[in-house]
């Protein structure tokens, strides 16, 4: 089985014929079919399942949604990434680098939820004493949460059927194994079957199930690609070792917006949500410096003000360097070509470095104009006004294209005290914004003239 696309083959081969990836085929041993008793019955032999009979088709408008209300996780930033709260029966995969705070975030959430509902935390990588020590260190309420150390998926589901929790955490899916498969825990077959078993249980019993996953060297979730197709929501907890801030980004969500961003700060009392992340990322130096600009990016359902920095310096190498941190490397090279062709600024013999402050990864094109103006500021050694905000997409013909939610971006900038803005002409406000001077541009040359 290919670990990237999930294609099946009767024998091993070097390259997958479907996704064309090399060395991704792993042996997948099929075990005996699961008995229907383990998957379809609960404690005491009571059958658990959907409200309708097995195989019964229903009219779409007749399906009742009143019995599936969302409920809060206890943290607004977490609820935002989830799409407004936890949905009964959903399976959620949370990944992140070691030490990012996955277990801490879930332990805090479970201790909060256990005060009002039945909750079960399964730990497979730590002992019960280790989890208890962390909870005591964080000052969490530990009198209601049920804790269990187990790695057998059959035992986990049996315990869940006995206690009937509304929220279940399995930490982590890579150490869970099924007794019906001969392969070791963490293999493609084990991860796939265990995740499918837990997801099926979550759907049949309306239990919110959190699965903790490891990540690979490139930061993607480890395990077969089909794992991401099984679950309802895939969340990645990111954060650098030299920063106390953590970003929770939704990569897949069947119940809300994708690429929604939640910001947390790691403290001695655990992860604390940051209610106003724009103020954190705009903690700028008091000394004005060239090469710095403020842009407004759209993360999920809200605007976010972020500082972008650029440094242009004489290159000592035959091939000048192009380094982008928090931005797409190829897009930086493309924008430099646009700057040369349509802006008349030649930086082909210069090293260009670009960085998004705060460790935020910008995935949208609204940062194009701010990046180019920051490069021009550094190249000319001219400081941009500190009360200016910039956003807009730059096309290959030098045109400035509008971006979605332009009015909301300007309102967010005005709320933080910005007095000037350079925006695409298509995002120009129909009514004047009190206290803000908006300059609408349609070409790159107009944006450069606005700086003079």
C-alpha positions in Angstrom: 0.0 0.0 0.0 1.3 3.5 -0.9 1.6 5.6 2.2 1.0 8.8 0.2 -2.1 8.1 -1.8 -3.3 4.7 -0.4 -3.2 2.7 -3.6 -3.1 -1.1 -3.3 -0.7 -3.4 -5.1 -0.3 -7.2 -5.0 3.5 -7.0 -4.6 6.1 -4.5 -3.8 7.5 -2.1 -6.5 9.8 0.9 -6.3 7.4 3.6 -7.6 3.7 4.0 -7.0 1.8 3.9 -10.3 -0.8 6.4 -9.2 1.0 9.3 -7.4 4.4 8.5 -9.0 6.1 8.7 -5.6 9.2 6.5 -5.0 9.8 4.1 -2.1 6.4 4.7 -0.5 5.0 1.2 -0.8 4.7 -0.6 2.6 3.5 -4.1 3.3 -0.1 -4.2 4.5 -1.2 -7.5 6.0 -4.9 -8.0 6.2 -6.1 -9.5 9.4 -9.3 -11.5 10.0 -12.6 -9.5 9.6 -13.7 -7.9 12.8 -16.7 -9.4 14.5 -19.8 -7.3 14.4 -20.1 -7.7 18.1 -17.0 -5.6 18.9 -17.9 -2.8 16.5 -21.7 -2.6 16.9 -22.4 -3.5 20.6 -21.7 -1.6 23.7 -21.3 -2.5 27.4 -23.7 -5.1 28.4 -24.5 -6.1 24.9 -26.5 -3.0 24.1 -26.3 -2.1 20.5 -24.9 1.3 19.6 -25.3 3.0 16.2 -27.1 5.7 14.3 -30.6 6.8 15.0 -31.9 5.1 11.9 -31.9 1.3 11.2 -28.9 -0.1 9.4 -29.1 0.5 5.7 -32.2 2.7 6.0 -32.3 5.7 3.7 -33.9 9.0 4.9 -35.1 12.1 3.1 -32.5 14.9 3.6 -35.0 17.5 4.9 -36.3 15.0 7.5 -32.9 14.5 9.2 -33.1 16.1 12.7 -30.1 18.2 13.7 -31.4 19.3 17.1 -29.6 16.5 18.8 -26.2 17.5 17.5 -25.5 20.9 19.1 -22.0 22.3 19.3 -20.5 22.8 22.7 -17.5 24.9 23.7 -14.0 23.5 24.4 -13.4 26.2 27.0 -11.0 28.2 24.9 -12.4 30.7 22.3 -9.3 30.4 20.1 -9.7 26.6 20.0 -13.4 26.9 19.2 -12.5 29.4 16.4 -10.2 26.8 14.7 -12.8 24.1 15.2 -15.4 26.2 13.4 -17.4 27.3 16.5 -17.0 24.5 18.9 -17.0 20.7 19.2 -19.5 18.7 17.1 -20.8 15.4 18.6 -19.5 12.4 16.7 -16.6 14.3 15.1 -13.1 12.9 14.9 -10.3 15.5 15.2 -6.6 14.9 14.4 -4.1 17.2 16.2 -0.5 17.1 15.0 2.6 19.1 15.9 6.3 18.9 16.6 7.5 17.3 19.8 7.1 19.8 22.7 4.7 22.0 20.8 2.0 21.6 23.5 -0.4 19.0 22.0 -0.8 17.0 25.2 -0.9 20.2 27.3 -3.7 21.7 25.2 -5.8 18.6 25.3 -5.3 18.0 29.0 -6.4 21.5 29.7 -9.5 21.1 27.5 -10.4 17.7 29.0 -10.1 18.9 32.6 -12.4 21.8 31.7 -15.0 19.6 29.9 -14.9 16.9 32.6 -16.5 19.3 35.0 -19.8 19.2 33.0 -19.7 15.9 31.1 -18.1 12.5 31.1 -14.6 12.6 29.6 -11.9 10.0 29.1 -8.2 10.6 28.4 -6.2 7.7 27.0 -2.4 8.0 27.2 -0.2 5.6 25.3 3.1 7.4 25.5 3.2 8.5 29.2 2.4 6.9 32.4 -0.6 7.9 34.6 1.8 9.5 37.1 3.4 11.7 34.4 0.1 13.0 33.2 -1.0 13.6 36.8 2.2 15.5 37.5 1.6 17.8 34.5 -2.0 18.5 35.6 -0.9 19.4 39.1 1.9 21.6 37.8 -0.6 23.5 35.6 -3.1 23.8 38.4 -5.9 22.0 36.6 -9.0 20.5 38.2 -8.4 16.8 38.3 -11.3 15.5 40.4 -13.6 14.5 37.4 -11.4 13.5 34.4 -11.0 9.7 33.9 -7.4 8.7 32.9 -6.3 5.4 31.4 -2.9 4.1 30.1 -3.6 1.8 27.2 -2.4 1.1 23.6 -4.8 -1.7 22.5 -7.6 -0.2 20.4 -10.0 -3.0 21.3 -9.4 -2.3 25.0 -9.8 1.5 24.5 -13.1 1.1 22.7 -14.3 -1.4 25.4 -13.4 1.1 28.1 -15.2 3.9 26.2 -18.3 1.7 25.9 -18.3 1.1 29.6 -17.8 4.8 30.7 -19.7 6.3 27.7 -17.7 9.6 27.5 -18.9 12.5 25.4 -15.2 13.4 24.7 -12.4 10.9 24.1 -8.7 11.7 23.7 -6.2 9.1 22.3 -2.6 10.2 22.7 -1.2 9.2 20.3 -2.5 7.2 17.3 1.0 6.1 16.3 1.4 4.0 19.5 -2.1 2.4 19.3 -2.3 -1.1 17.9 -4.9 -3.7 17.0 -4.5 -7.3 18.3 -5.9 -8.6 15.0 -3.0 -7.3 12.9 0.5 -8.8 13.1 2.4 -5.6 12.2 3.9 -3.3 14.8 2.4 -0.1 16.2 3.0 2.9 14.0 3.0 1.0 10.7 0.7 1.9 7.8 -1.7 -0.9 8.4 -2.0 -0.3 12.2 -2.4 3.5 11.9 -5.1 3.1 9.2 -7.1 0.3 10.9 -6.9 1.8 14.4 -7.9 5.3 13.2 -10.8 3.8 11.2 -12.0 1.8 14.2 -11.9 4.8 16.5 -13.6 7.0 13.9 -16.4 4.4 13.4 -16.9 4.3 17.1 -17.1 8.1 17.3 -19.8 8.2 14.6 -21.9 5.5 16.0 -21.9 6.9 19.6 -21.7 10.7 18.9 -18.5 10.9 20.8 -16.0 13.7 20.1 -12.7 11.9 19.5 -9.3 13.6 19.5 -6.4 11.7 17.9 -2.9 13.0 18.6 -0.6 12.5 15.6 3.2 12.9 15.1 4.7 14.9 12.2 7.4 14.2 9.7 10.6 16.2 9.2 8.9 18.5 6.7 6.1 19.3 9.2 3.3 17.2 7.7 1.3 14.7 9.6 2.9 11.2 9.7 1.1 8.1 8.6 -0.8 7.1 5.5 -2.5 9.9 3.5 -5.8 8.1 3.9 -5.7 9.0 7.6 -6.5 12.6 6.8 -9.4 11.5 4.6 -10.9 9.5 7.5 -11.1 12.2 10.0 -13.4 15.3 10.1 -10.9 17.9 11.2 -7.1 18.1 10.9 -5.3 20.7 13.1 -1.6 21.5 13.3 -0.1 23.1 16.3 3.0 25.1 15.3 5.6 27.0 17.2 9.4 27.6 17.2 11.7 26.7 20.1 12.7 30.3 20.6 9.2 31.7 20.8 6.5 31.2 23.5 3.7 31.7 21.1 1.9 28.7 19.4 -0.4 28.9 16.4 -3.2 26.4 15.9 -4.1 26.2 12.2 -7.0 24.2 10.8 -5.9 22.3 7.6 -9.1 20.5 7.1 -12.5 21.1 8.7 -15.9 19.7 7.6 -17.6 21.9 10.1 -15.9 25.3 9.6 -13.5 27.4 7.7 -10.1 26.0 6.5 -6.9 27.8 7.4 -8.5 29.3 10.5 -5.8 30.4 13.0 -5.8 30.4 16.8 -2.9 31.9 18.8 -1.8 30.7 22.2 1.1 31.6 24.5 3.0 29.0 26.4 3.2 30.0 30.1 4.0 28.2 33.4 0.3 27.6 33.7 0.0 26.0 30.3 -1.3 27.3 27.0 -3.2 30.6 27.4 -5.2 32.0 24.5 -4.2 35.3 22.9 -7.4 37.3 22.4 -5.8 40.1 20.3 -3.0 38.5 18.2 -2.5 41.6 16.1 -1.2 43.4 19.1 1.3 40.6 19.7 2.6 40.5 16.2 2.9 44.3 16.0 5.2 44.6 19.0 7.6 46.7 16.9 10.9 48.4 17.9 10.8 52.0 19.1 13.6 52.8 16.7 12.3 53.3 13.1 14.1 51.2 10.6 13.9 50.7 6.8 12.6 47.5 5.3 9.7 47.2 7.7 6.0 47.3 6.7 2.7 46.3 8.2 0.2 44.2 6.2 -3.2 42.8 6.9 -3.7 39.1 6.1 -6.9 37.2 6.3 -6.7 34.1 8.5 -9.8 32.0 8.3 -12.6 34.4 9.4 -10.7 37.3 10.8 -8.1 39.9 9.8 -4.6 39.8 11.3 -2.1 42.6 11.3 1.5 41.3 10.9 4.8 43.1 10.4 6.9 42.0 7.4 10.6 42.8 7.1 12.9 42.8 4.2 16.7 43.2 3.9 18.5 44.0 0.6 22.3 43.8 0.7 25.2 43.6 -1.7 25.8 40.0 -2.6 29.3 38.5 -2.2 28.3 35.4 -4.2 28.0 34.9 -8.0 24.4 33.7 -7.4 22.6 36.2 -5.1 20.6 34.6 -2.3 16.8 34.7 -2.0 15.6 33.7 1.4 12.0 33.8 2.6 10.8 32.9 6.1 7.0 32.6 6.5 6.5 33.3 2.8 6.7 31.2 -0.4 10.2 31.2 -1.8 9.1 31.0 -5.4 6.7 33.9 -5.0 9.5 36.1 -3.7 11.6 35.4 -6.9 8.6 36.2 -9.0 7.8 39.5 -7.3 11.4 40.6 -7.7 11.1 40.0 -11.4 7.9 42.1 -11.5 9.7 44.8 -9.5 12.5 45.0 -12.1 10.2 44.9 -15.1 7.4 47.2 -14.0 9.0 49.1 -11.2 12.4 49.9 -12.7 14.3 48.7 -9.7 17.2 46.3 -10.3 18.1 44.0 -7.4 19.5 41.1 -9.4 23.0 41.6 -7.9 21.6 41.9 -4.3 20.9 39.4 -1.6 17.2 39.7 -0.6 15.9 38.4 2.7 12.2 38.5 3.7 10.7 37.5 7.1 7.3 37.6 8.7 7.6 38.6 12.3 6.3 36.3 15.0 6.6 33.0 13.2 3.4 33.4 11.2 3.2 31.6 7.9 1.4 33.8 5.3 -0.4 31.6 2.8 -2.3 34.2 0.8 -1.3 36.7 -1.9 -2.4 39.8 -0.1 1.1 40.2 1.2 2.6 40.8 -2.3 2.4 44.6 -2.2 3.6 45.0 1.4 6.6 42.7 0.6 7.6 44.7 -2.5 7.3 48.0 -0.7 9.4 46.7 2.2 12.1 45.6 -0.3 12.1 49.1 -1.9 12.3 50.6 1.6 15.4 48.5 2.5 17.0 49.1 -0.9 16.6 52.8 -0.8 17.2 52.9 3.0 14.0 55.0 3.5 11.8 54.3 6.5 8.1 53.7 5.8 5.6 55.6 8.0 4.8 53.7 11.1 1.1 54.4 10.9 0.8 53.0 7.3 -0.7 49.6 6.5 -0.4 47.9 3.1 -2.1 45.0 1.4 -2.8 43.8 -2.2 -2.0 41.2 -4.7 0.6 42.0 -7.4 0.1 40.5 -10.9 2.8 39.7 -13.5 1.8 42.7 -15.5 2.5 45.0 -12.6 -1.2 45.4 -11.8 -2.5 45.6 -8.2 -5.4 43.2 -7.8 -8.0 43.4 -5.1 -8.2 40.9 -2.3 -11.2 39.5 -0.4 -12.6 41.2 2.7 -10.8 44.5 2.0 -13.3 46.6 4.1 -12.8 44.4 7.2 -9.0 44.6 6.8 -9.2 48.4 6.8 -11.5 48.4 9.8 -9.1 46.2 11.7 -6.2 48.6 10.9 -8.1 51.6 11.9 -9.0 50.0 15.2 -5.3 49.6 15.9 -4.6 53.3 15.3 -3.2 53.2 11.7 -3.8 56.5 9.9 -2.7 55.7 6.3 -3.2 52.8 4.0 -2.1 51.7 0.5 -4.7 49.3 -1.0 -5.8 48.1 -4.4 -8.3 50.3 -6.2 -10.8 47.5 -6.1 -10.7 47.6 -2.3 -11.1 51.3 -2.0 -13.8 52.1 0.6 -17.0 53.6 -0.6 -17.2 55.8 2.4 -14.4 57.6 4.1 -12.9 55.9 7.2 -12.7 58.3 10.1 -9.1 59.1 10.9 -7.6 57.1 8.0 -6.2 58.3 4.6 -6.6 55.5 2.0 -4.5 55.6 -1.1 -6.0 53.3 -3.8 -3.6 52.1 -6.5 -4.0 50.0 -9.7 -0.4 49.6 -10.8 2.9 49.0 -9.1 4.3 52.4 -10.3 1.4 54.2 -8.5 2.3 52.4 -5.2 5.9 53.4 -5.6 4.9 57.0 -6.2 2.7 56.9 -3.1 5.9 56.4 -1.1 7.6 59.6 -2.4 
